Amino acid sequence: MRLLILLASTTMLAACGGAGPQSAGSAAPPTGSGGGGAGDGSGETHTFVNPTEQKTYTAIGSTHSYQYQVVNAGSAGARQGSQLYQGDAKTVRNSNLTVDYNPRDAIFDVSFTNGLAGTSGASRFQDPLHRTDFGGAFEPQFGTPDLESAAFGLQGINYLESGGSDNLTRRPGGEFIYDLIDTGAPGSRDVTTFFYQTPGTETQYVTFGGYLRNRAGVVQSEIDNADGSTSTIVTQTNTFERGAFAFGELAANDDIPTSGTGSFEGTMLATMVFNNLPDSAGNADTYFQWIAGRANTSIDFGANTFALSLDGIVDAPLFDGTSRAHSVLANAQFRANGAGQIDLVAAGGFFGQFNEAWVVNPGGGRLDINIAGSSIDGAFYGPNGEEIGGGYRIVGGTPDERIDILGTFVGRGN
């Protein structure tokens, strides 16, 4: 996975997002009094919470993309067509996602390129107005999860956004479909949002982040009808990208315990497509949804094994003016359990698979996921490996369904 994030300011992790220390409704970040150093025995003065020098991190994560057309956009019969979905998750050792912080410059350079996932693009978050948050006249774009809302209850989330549109205005109703300001000209949109949790909010040596890129192009064309009249057809081409990842101060292999057990608790974040309707209902419209919640990991260092449990809440789908038919409702519960082994030499951490995953809708309806493939990849962070972070993927295996869940998790030892 060729994911590259150049975040040219570590201080910006605490100061440049919508929840920066001088932003309305936010709190100043912790000063990083615990541990202090890089966690690798090098004696560097850099710290993850309160950085003093530039440093580059290797992150663990996954991305996916969905490209399609909204045919007859704006009409009651709008539908999705020409669909192309792609997703990819990488291991600790072959991740090409890097995070570079420079405390001198208040600039984030973000670039995602992953051919297997169909994700690409580069964004610079340099203008102070790129900082954004929920509430007020300006908010993050459609499809951005409000992780500090009552539904998710997370803290210290920062949002940065860049991009723009040409000849498009948002259609009323809150869906990702647009009118043309000038009906005689095409329109386009390309906006990227990057978000992360301020280091020190819950974990000291690792944190999680996510991104979304929404691209849209709208054209109008005239078609001839059988009665000799003409009709105007609006077609919107959407390309959506989503990603989630963990990054921080990796622990040295020699610092990882070789005996005893450990329990780690923290946050999980995932981006999901869940469409089990094409065969049963004949509906191929697919929508992205975010999941956020808690991750619990138990590790037996002596046996070199681990078990991971995910418990999250599902956000509402990103509708686009098509059918709105979907199976996983907003505020549904997502659960998954997996296990694997530690291999610091070969894998740089731990890896495994999921053995079960399901969602429970409000009202109690349960949807079990038939897992065709899955992965869990993680690493240890901080002195003595006292924190963990990683990425995962769950691919549905039932024919005529499009189910894919990609995410990240972090945790702190109890």
C-alpha positions in Angstrom: 0.0 0.0 0.0 1.6 3.2 -1.1 0.1 5.6 1.5 2.2 8.7 2.1 1.4 11.3 4.7 3.8 14.1 5.1 2.5 16.1 8.1 5.0 18.9 8.2 4.4 19.9 11.8 4.3 17.9 14.9 3.2 20.8 16.9 0.3 21.0 14.5 -1.0 17.7 15.9 -1.9 19.7 18.9 -2.5 23.1 17.4 -3.6 23.0 13.8 -6.8 20.8 13.9 -10.3 21.9 14.7 -9.6 20.9 18.3 -6.3 22.7 18.7 -5.4 24.3 22.0 -6.7 27.7 21.0 -9.7 26.6 19.1 -13.2 27.1 20.5 -14.4 24.2 22.7 -11.0 22.5 22.8 -8.4 21.7 25.4 -4.7 22.1 25.4 -2.8 18.8 24.8 -0.9 17.1 27.6 2.7 18.0 28.0 4.0 14.5 27.6 5.5 14.2 31.1 5.5 10.4 31.0 8.3 8.5 29.2 9.6 11.6 27.4 11.9 10.1 24.8 11.5 8.5 21.5 11.2 5.1 23.1 14.0 3.6 21.0 16.9 4.1 23.3 18.5 6.7 21.0 18.4 9.5 23.6 16.6 11.9 21.3 14.7 14.7 22.9 11.7 14.3 20.6 8.5 13.2 22.2 5.3 12.2 20.5 3.0 14.3 22.7 5.1 17.4 22.9 7.6 17.2 19.9 10.7 19.3 19.7 12.3 18.1 16.5 11.3 16.7 13.2 10.7 13.0 12.9 9.2 10.6 10.4 6.9 7.7 11.5 5.8 4.6 9.7 2.1 4.1 10.1 -0.1 1.0 9.9 -3.4 1.3 8.0 -5.7 0.5 5.2 -7.7 2.3 2.5 -10.5 1.7 0.0 -12.2 3.6 -2.8 -15.5 3.4 -4.7 -16.0 5.0 -8.1 -19.4 5.1 -9.9 -21.9 7.2 -11.7 -25.2 8.6 -10.3 -27.4 8.1 -13.4 -30.3 10.6 -13.7 -28.9 12.5 -10.8 -31.5 14.7 -9.0 -34.4 12.6 -10.2 -36.6 10.2 -8.3 -35.2 7.2 -10.3 -31.5 8.0 -9.8 -29.3 4.9 -9.4 -25.7 3.9 -9.2 -23.9 2.5 -12.3 -20.4 1.8 -13.7 -19.2 0.7 -10.3 -15.6 0.0 -9.3 -14.7 -0.8 -5.7 -11.2 -1.5 -4.5 -9.6 -2.0 -1.0 -6.3 -2.9 0.5 -4.6 -3.4 3.9 -0.9 -3.8 4.5 1.3 -5.3 7.2 3.6 -3.5 9.6 6.7 -4.3 7.5 5.4 -3.3 4.0 3.3 -0.2 4.9 4.3 2.8 2.8 2.3 5.2 4.9 4.6 7.7 6.7 4.0 10.6 8.9 6.5 13.4 9.1 6.2 16.1 11.7 8.2 19.3 11.7 7.4 21.5 14.8 8.8 24.6 13.0 6.2 24.9 10.2 2.5 24.9 10.6 1.9 22.8 7.5 0.5 19.4 6.8 1.4 17.7 3.5 -0.9 14.7 3.0 -0.4 12.3 0.1 -2.2 8.9 -0.4 -1.3 6.6 -3.2 -2.3 2.9 -3.2 -2.8 1.2 -6.5 -4.5 -1.8 -5.0 -7.0 0.4 -3.2 -7.5 2.9 -5.9 -6.6 5.8 -3.7 -4.4 8.7 -4.6 -4.0 12.4 -4.1 -1.9 15.0 -2.3 -3.1 17.8 -0.1 -1.4 20.6 1.8 -3.1 21.9 4.9 -1.3 25.2 5.3 -4.0 27.9 5.4 -5.2 28.4 9.0 -8.7 28.2 7.6 -8.1 24.6 6.7 -8.7 23.9 10.4 -12.4 23.0 10.8 -14.8 21.5 13.2 -18.5 20.6 13.7 -20.8 23.4 14.6 -21.2 26.8 13.0 -21.6 27.8 9.3 -18.5 25.9 8.2 -18.2 22.2 9.0 -16.2 19.2 7.6 -17.6 17.9 4.3 -20.2 15.2 3.8 -19.1 11.8 5.0 -16.8 13.0 7.8 -17.5 11.3 11.1 -18.3 13.6 14.1 -16.2 11.5 16.5 -16.8 13.8 19.4 -20.6 13.5 19.1 -22.7 11.8 21.7 -22.9 8.7 19.6 -19.1 8.1 19.6 -18.0 10.1 22.6 -14.3 10.5 21.6 -12.1 13.4 22.6 -9.3 15.4 21.1 -10.3 14.9 17.5 -8.8 17.4 15.0 -10.1 18.0 11.5 -8.3 19.6 8.5 -9.8 20.1 5.1 -8.7 21.4 1.7 -10.0 21.5 -1.8 -12.9 23.2 -3.6 -15.6 23.0 -6.3 -16.4 24.7 -9.6 -19.9 25.5 -10.8 -21.6 23.3 -8.1 -23.9 24.1 -5.3 -25.0 21.6 -2.6 -28.5 20.2 -3.2 -30.8 20.6 -0.2 -31.5 17.5 1.7 -28.0 16.7 2.9 -27.0 14.2 0.2 -23.9 14.0 -1.9 -25.5 15.3 -5.1 -25.2 18.7 -6.6 -27.0 21.2 -8.8 -25.2 23.1 -11.5 -25.1 26.9 -10.9 -24.7 27.4 -14.6 -26.8 24.7 -16.3 -24.8 25.2 -19.5 -21.5 24.2 -18.0 -20.2 21.1 -16.2 -19.2 21.2 -12.5 -16.6 19.4 -10.3 -15.6 19.0 -6.7 -12.4 17.6 -5.0 -12.1 17.9 -1.2 -9.9 16.0 1.2 -10.4 15.8 4.9 -7.8 14.5 7.4 -8.6 13.9 11.0 -6.7 12.5 14.0 -6.7 12.2 17.8 -4.4 14.6 19.6 -1.5 12.5 21.0 -1.8 12.3 24.8 -5.6 12.3 24.8 -5.7 8.7 25.6 -2.4 7.2 24.5 1.0 8.7 24.9 3.1 7.0 22.2 0.6 6.1 19.4 -2.5 7.6 18.0 -5.0 7.0 15.2 -6.1 9.0 12.2 -8.4 8.8 9.2 -9.0 10.6 5.9 -11.7 10.9 3.2 -11.5 12.3 -0.2 -14.8 13.1 -2.1 -14.5 13.8 -5.8 -17.5 14.6 -8.0 -18.0 15.7 -11.6 -21.4 16.7 -13.0 -22.4 17.0 -16.6 -25.7 17.7 -18.4 -26.7 16.2 -21.7 -29.7 16.2 -24.0 -31.3 13.0 -25.2 -33.9 12.6 -27.9 -37.3 11.0 -26.9 -39.4 8.8 -29.0 -42.0 11.5 -29.4 -39.5 13.9 -30.9 -39.0 15.9 -27.7 -35.8 16.2 -25.8 -34.9 15.6 -22.1 -32.1 16.8 -20.0 -30.1 14.1 -18.2 -27.7 14.9 -15.3 -24.9 12.4 -14.6 -22.7 12.7 -11.6 -19.4 10.7 -11.4 -18.3 10.1 -7.8 -14.9 8.8 -6.6 -14.8 8.3 -2.8 -11.7 7.4 -0.9 -11.5 6.4 2.8 -8.7 5.3 5.1 -7.7 4.7 8.7 -4.3 4.2 10.3 -2.2 4.2 13.5 1.2 5.8 14.0 3.6 6.7 16.8 6.8 5.9 18.6 7.6 2.3 17.8 9.2 0.2 20.6 12.5 -1.5 20.1 12.2 -5.3 19.8 14.5 -5.8 22.8 12.1 -3.8 25.0 9.1 -6.1 24.4 8.5 -8.5 27.3 9.1 -12.2 26.7 7.0 -13.5 29.6 3.8 -12.6 31.4 0.5 -11.3 30.0 -0.8 -7.8 29.1 -4.2 -6.2 28.6 -4.6 -3.2 26.3 -7.6 -1.0 25.9 -8.2 1.9 23.5 -10.0 3.2 20.4 -11.0 1.5 17.2 -12.0 3.2 13.9 -13.2 1.7 10.7 -14.6 2.6 7.3 -17.1 0.1 5.9 -19.2 -0.7 2.8 -22.1 -3.2 3.6 -24.4 -4.0 0.7 -26.1 -7.4 1.0 -29.0 -6.4 -1.2 -28.1 -7.0 -4.8 -29.2 -10.6 -4.9 -32.1 -10.4 -2.4 -33.6 -7.1 -3.4 -32.0 -6.3 -6.7 -30.4 -3.1 -5.4 -26.7 -2.5 -6.2 -26.4 1.0 -4.6 -23.5 1.0 -2.1 -22.7 3.6 0.6 -19.8 4.2 2.9 -20.2 4.2 6.7 -17.8 4.9 9.6 -17.5 2.8 12.7 -15.9 4.0 16.0 -15.7 2.4 19.4 -13.4 0.4 21.7 -10.7 -2.2 21.1 -9.5 -4.7 23.7 -6.4 -6.7 23.2 -5.0 -9.4 25.5 -1.5 -10.6 24.9 0.4 -13.6 26.3 4.1 -12.7 25.8 5.3 -16.1 26.9 3.2 -17.9 24.4 3.6 -15.2 21.7 -0.2 -15.0 21.2 -2.9 -12.3 21.3 -6.6 -11.9 21.0 -8.4 -8.8 19.8 -12.0 -7.8 20.4 -13.7 -4.8 18.6 -16.9 -3.1 19.8 -18.1 -0.1 17.8 -21.1 2.0 16.8 -21.9 2.4 13.1 -22.5 5.9 11.7 -25.2 6.8 9.1 -24.5 6.1 5.4 -23.3 8.7 2.9 -26.3 9.0 0.7 -26.0 10.3 -2.8 -29.5 10.9 -4.2 -30.0 7.3 -5.2 -32.2 4.6 -3.5 -31.0 5.0 0.1 -31.5 1.2 0.5 -29.2 -0.1 3.1 -29.1 -2.9 5.8 -26.9 -1.5 8.6 -28.7 1.3 10.3 -27.2 4.3 12.1 -26.2 3.4 15.7 -26.0 -0.3 14.9 -23.5 -2.2 17.0 -20.5 -3.7 15.3 -18.6 -6.6 16.9 -15.6 -8.7 15.8 -13.2 -11.1 17.5 -9.8 -12.3 16.2 -6.5 -13.8 17.3 -3.0 -14.5 16.2 0.6 -14.6 17.1 3.6 -12.3 17.9 6.6 -12.4 15.6 8.9 -9.5 16.2 11.5 -10.7 13.8 9.5 -11.7 10.8 6.5 -9.4 11.2 7.8 -6.5 13.3 4.9 -7.0 15.8 1.9 -9.3 15.7 -0.5 -10.6 13.1 -3.6 -12.7 12.9 -7.2 -13.1 11.5 -10.8 -12.7 12.6 -12.9 -15.7 13.5 -16.3 -13.9 13.7 -17.9 -10.5 13.0 -21.4 -9.2 13.1 -23.7 -6.2 13.4 -26.8 -5.7 15.5 -29.3 -3.1 14.3 -31.3 -0.9 16.7 -34.3 -3.2 17.5 -32.1 -6.3 17.7 -31.8 -7.5 14.1 -28.4 -9.3 13.8 -26.4 -9.6 10.6 -23.6 -12.1 10.7 -20.7 -11.6 8.3 -19.5 -14.6 6.3 -15.8 -13.9 6.4 -13.9 -14.8 3.2 -10.7 -13.1 4.2 -9.3 -11.0 7.1 -6.2 -9.6 8.5 -4.9 -8.1 11.8 -1.5 -6.4 11.8 -0.1 -4.6 14.9 3.0 -3.3 16.5 4.2 -2.2 20.0 4.8 1.5 20.9 6.6 3.3 23.7 9.0 2.2 26.4 8.7 -1.6 27.0 5.9 -1.8 24.5 3.3 -0.4 26.9 1.0 0.7 24.0 -0.1 -1.0 20.8 -1.5 0.1 17.4 -2.5 -1.6 14.2 -4.8 -2.1 11.2 -7.3 -4.7 10.1 -9.6 -5.8 7.3 -12.7 -8.0 7.1 -13.9 -9.1 3.7 -17.4 -10.6 3.2 -17.6 -13.9 1.3 -21.3 -14.3 0.4 -21.8 -14.2 -3.4 -23.6 -11.1 -4.7 -22.8 -9.0 -1.7 -20.3 -6.2 -1.2 -19.1 -6.2 2.4 -15.7 -4.8 3.4 -14.5 -3.3 6.7 -11.1 -1.7 7.0 -9.8 0.0 10.1 -7.3 0.7 12.8 -7.0 0.3 16.6 -4.8 1.6 19.4 -4.5 0.7 23.0 -2.7 1.4 26.3 -1.6 -1.3 28.7 -3.7 -1.6 31.9 
